[in-house]
Amino acid sequence: MQHQQRSLGVIMLDTGFPRPPGDVGNPASWETPVRFKKVTGASPDKIIRQGGAGLIEDFVIAGEALIAEGCSALVTSCGFMARHQSALSAKLSVPIATSSLLQLSMVSTLIGPQRKVGVITYDEASLDDAIFAACGADVRTPRIGMPDGGAFRELIEGGGTYDHAALEAEITHAAQELKSREPDLGAVVLECTNMPPFAQAVAKTCGLPVFDVLSLGHWLFSSTSSRAFTGMSERVN
């Protein structure tokens, strides 16, 4: 590993939908060297609604393969993998962040106790309290999901076409609704790794900081690839 360029590894679900810039699965989304490894058979439905039963060892194998290729930190392509944060971190030799939701506790501390962090998720019904507990987050965290039959659901599970405008309209509407419900909202975390292409639109809609898998992955990778500093080029008072 010491002879290879350090990279961020992304353990990918088995999907076939487009991944534009901003999506976790597009290399252009990352400001770091990045490698990808797909877990065959890990469909969104199996992870989101069936809990990923029987697939954890496959995720470990994918993670180990990425580590062998020079990856010094890992993320996954589905926020619902938070259920397995403890199991995967125990079995892999480099840091792994399974979900953007791992940022919830830190963001809550950053914005202060008088404000709340809200979550925009792919599937609100499946984002249960156990997932928040697995992330060390408050189970009372406000959340809102994408509508049944909407653009996101059709794209991810229905084989629909990629309609950027429709997807943006859907997620910004959810952001507006979340802010309306929670007047003390102070920040937003995007659970779904297909949502970062719309993070800027959400930030403009809410007027709030937005965190996602990209902010998490860049932060995590930076801890394993620190810059070297030597000497002093000029005096700093």
C-alpha positions as CSV (number, residue, x, y, z in Angstrom):
1,M,0.0,0.0,0.0
2,Q,2.9,2.3,0.7
3,H,3.9,2.1,-3.0
4,Q,0.5,3.2,-4.3
5,Q,-1.2,6.6,-4.3
6,R,-3.6,6.9,-1.4
7,S,-7.2,7.0,-2.6
8,L,-10.7,7.2,-1.1
9,G,-12.6,4.0,-1.7
10,V,-16.4,3.9,-2.5
11,I,-18.2,0.6,-1.9
12,M,-21.0,0.8,-4.4
13,L,-24.5,-0.7,-4.5
14,D,-25.5,-2.8,-7.6
15,T,-27.4,-0.2,-9.6
16,G,-27.9,0.9,-13.2
17,F,-29.1,4.5,-13.1
18,P,-27.1,7.5,-14.3
19,R,-24.6,9.1,-11.9
20,P,-23.9,12.7,-12.9
21,P,-21.3,14.9,-11.4
22,G,-22.1,15.4,-7.7
23,D,-23.3,11.8,-7.4
24,V,-21.1,9.6,-5.1
25,G,-20.4,7.2,-8.0
26,N,-19.0,9.8,-10.4
27,P,-15.2,10.3,-10.1
28,A,-15.7,14.0,-11.1
29,S,-17.6,14.5,-7.8
30,W,-14.4,14.0,-5.8
31,E,-11.5,16.3,-5.1
32,T,-9.4,13.3,-4.1
33,P,-8.2,10.2,-6.0
34,V,-11.0,7.7,-5.8
35,R,-11.7,4.1,-6.5
36,F,-15.0,2.2,-6.7
37,K,-16.0,-1.4,-6.0
38,K,-19.5,-2.8,-6.6
39,V,-21.2,-5.3,-4.4
40,T,-23.1,-7.5,-6.8
41,G,-26.6,-8.2,-5.7
42,A,-26.8,-5.2,-3.3
43,S,-29.8,-3.5,-4.8
44,P,-31.3,-0.4,-3.2
45,D,-34.4,-2.4,-2.0
46,K,-32.2,-5.0,-0.3
47,I,-30.3,-2.3,1.6
48,I,-33.0,0.2,2.3
49,R,-36.0,-2.0,3.1
50,Q,-34.5,-5.4,3.8
51,G,-31.6,-4.1,5.9
52,G,-28.8,-5.7,3.8
53,A,-29.3,-9.1,5.4
54,G,-26.7,-11.5,4.1
55,L,-24.6,-8.9,2.3
56,I,-22.3,-7.6,5.0
57,E,-19.5,-10.0,4.3
58,D,-19.7,-9.0,0.6
59,F,-19.2,-5.4,1.7
60,V,-16.2,-6.4,3.8
61,I,-14.7,-8.2,0.8
62,A,-15.2,-5.1,-1.4
63,G,-13.7,-3.0,1.3
64,E,-10.7,-5.2,1.6
65,A,-10.2,-5.2,-2.2
66,L,-10.2,-1.4,-2.1
67,I,-7.7,-1.3,0.7
68,A,-5.4,-3.6,-1.3
69,E,-5.6,-1.1,-4.2
70,G,-4.4,1.7,-2.0
71,C,-7.5,3.1,-0.4
72,S,-6.8,4.7,3.0
73,A,-10.5,5.5,3.8
74,L,-13.8,4.2,2.7
75,V,-17.4,5.3,2.2
76,T,-20.5,3.6,0.8
77,S,-23.0,4.6,-1.8
78,C,-26.1,4.3,0.4
79,G,-26.9,6.2,3.6
80,F,-28.9,3.3,4.9
81,M,-25.7,1.4,5.4
82,A,-25.4,3.2,8.7
83,R,-27.1,0.2,10.2
84,H,-23.8,-1.7,9.7
85,Q,-21.3,1.0,10.7
86,S,-20.2,-0.9,13.8
87,A,-19.9,-4.3,12.0
88,L,-18.0,-2.9,9.0
89,S,-15.6,-0.7,11.0
90,A,-14.8,-3.7,13.2
91,K,-13.8,-5.8,10.3
92,L,-11.9,-3.3,8.1
93,S,-8.4,-2.0,8.7
94,V,-9.0,1.6,7.5
95,P,-11.7,4.1,8.6
96,I,-15.0,3.6,7.0
97,A,-18.0,6.0,7.0
98,T,-21.0,4.1,5.9
99,S,-23.4,7.1,5.9
100,S,-23.6,10.8,5.7
101,L,-25.8,10.6,8.8
102,L,-22.7,10.0,10.8
103,Q,-22.2,13.8,10.6
104,L,-25.5,14.5,12.5
105,S,-24.0,14.6,16.0
106,M,-21.1,16.8,15.0
107,V,-23.3,19.2,13.0
108,S,-25.7,19.4,15.9
109,T,-22.8,20.5,18.1
110,L,-21.6,23.0,15.6
111,I,-24.9,24.9,15.2
112,G,-25.8,24.9,18.9
113,P,-28.6,23.4,21.1
114,Q,-31.1,26.1,20.1
115,R,-31.2,24.8,16.5
116,K,-32.0,21.5,14.9
117,V,-30.4,19.4,12.2
118,G,-32.8,18.1,9.6
119,V,-32.4,15.1,7.3
120,I,-33.6,14.8,3.7
121,T,-33.8,11.1,2.9
122,Y,-34.7,8.9,0.0
123,D,-37.2,6.9,2.1
124,E,-38.6,8.4,5.3
125,A,-40.5,5.3,6.3
126,S,-37.4,3.1,6.2
127,L,-35.2,5.6,8.1
128,D,-36.0,4.3,11.5
129,D,-34.8,5.2,14.9
130,A,-32.3,2.3,14.9
131,I,-30.4,4.0,12.1
132,F,-30.1,7.2,14.0
133,A,-29.0,5.3,17.1
134,A,-26.3,3.5,15.0
135,C,-24.9,6.9,14.1
136,G,-24.9,8.2,17.6
137,A,-27.6,10.7,16.6
138,D,-30.8,11.9,18.3
139,V,-33.7,9.6,17.3
140,R,-35.9,12.7,17.4
141,T,-34.0,14.2,14.4
142,P,-36.6,15.7,12.0
143,R,-36.6,14.0,8.6
144,I,-38.5,14.2,5.3
145,G,-38.4,11.7,2.4
146,M,-39.0,11.6,-1.3
147,P,-42.6,11.0,-2.4
148,D,-43.8,7.6,-3.7
149,G,-44.0,7.7,-7.4
150,G,-41.8,10.8,-7.6
151,A,-38.8,11.5,-9.8
152,F,-36.3,10.1,-7.3
153,R,-38.2,6.9,-6.6
154,E,-38.7,6.3,-10.4
155,L,-35.0,6.9,-11.1
156,I,-33.6,4.7,-8.4
157,E,-36.1,1.8,-8.4
158,G,-38.3,2.2,-11.4
159,G,-35.7,2.6,-14.1
160,G,-36.9,6.1,-15.0
161,T,-34.9,8.6,-17.0
162,Y,-32.7,11.1,-15.4
163,D,-34.5,14.5,-15.3
164,H,-32.3,17.0,-13.5
165,A,-35.0,19.7,-13.3
166,A,-37.6,17.3,-11.9
167,L,-35.2,15.9,-9.3
168,E,-34.1,19.3,-8.2
169,A,-37.7,20.5,-7.9
170,E,-38.6,17.5,-5.8
171,I,-35.7,17.8,-3.4
172,T,-36.1,21.6,-3.0
173,H,-39.8,21.2,-2.3
174,A,-38.8,18.7,0.4
175,A,-36.3,21.2,1.8
176,Q,-39.0,23.9,1.9
177,E,-41.4,21.6,3.6
178,L,-38.8,20.6,6.2
179,K,-38.0,24.2,7.0
180,S,-41.7,25.0,7.3
181,R,-42.2,22.2,9.8
182,E,-39.1,23.1,11.8
183,P,-38.7,26.8,12.3
184,D,-35.6,26.2,14.4
185,L,-33.8,24.3,11.6
186,G,-30.1,25.2,11.5
187,A,-28.6,22.8,9.0
188,V,-29.5,19.9,6.6
189,V,-27.9,16.5,6.1
190,L,-28.7,14.7,2.8
191,E,-28.9,11.0,3.6
192,C,-29.1,9.8,-0.1
193,T,-25.8,9.7,-1.9
194,N,-27.6,10.6,-5.2
195,M,-28.6,14.0,-3.7
196,P,-25.3,16.0,-3.6
197,P,-25.9,17.3,-7.2
198,F,-28.7,19.3,-5.6
199,A,-26.9,20.3,-2.4
200,Q,-26.4,23.9,-3.7
201,A,-30.1,24.2,-4.6
202,V,-31.1,23.0,-1.2
203,A,-28.7,25.4,0.5
204,K,-30.2,28.3,-1.5
205,T,-33.7,27.2,-0.7
206,C,-33.1,26.9,3.0
207,G,-30.4,29.5,3.5
208,L,-28.6,26.9,5.6
209,P,-25.5,24.8,5.6
210,V,-25.9,21.4,3.8
211,F,-23.9,18.3,4.5
212,D,-23.7,15.1,2.4
213,V,-21.6,12.1,1.6
214,L,-19.1,14.3,-0.3
215,S,-18.5,16.6,2.7
216,L,-18.1,13.4,4.8
217,G,-15.8,11.6,2.4
218,H,-13.5,14.6,1.8
219,W,-13.2,15.1,5.6
220,L,-12.5,11.5,6.2
221,F,-9.9,11.2,3.5
222,S,-8.1,14.3,4.6
223,S,-7.4,12.6,7.9
224,T,-5.3,9.9,6.1
225,S,-3.5,12.2,3.6
226,S,-2.3,15.2,5.6
227,R,-0.1,17.7,3.9
228,A,3.6,17.9,4.8
229,F,4.7,21.3,6.1
230,T,8.4,22.2,6.5
231,G,10.3,25.4,7.5
232,M,8.8,28.9,7.3
233,S,8.7,30.9,4.1
234,E,7.8,34.2,5.7
235,R,7.3,35.6,9.2
236,V,3.7,35.5,10.5
237,N,2.8,37.8,13.4
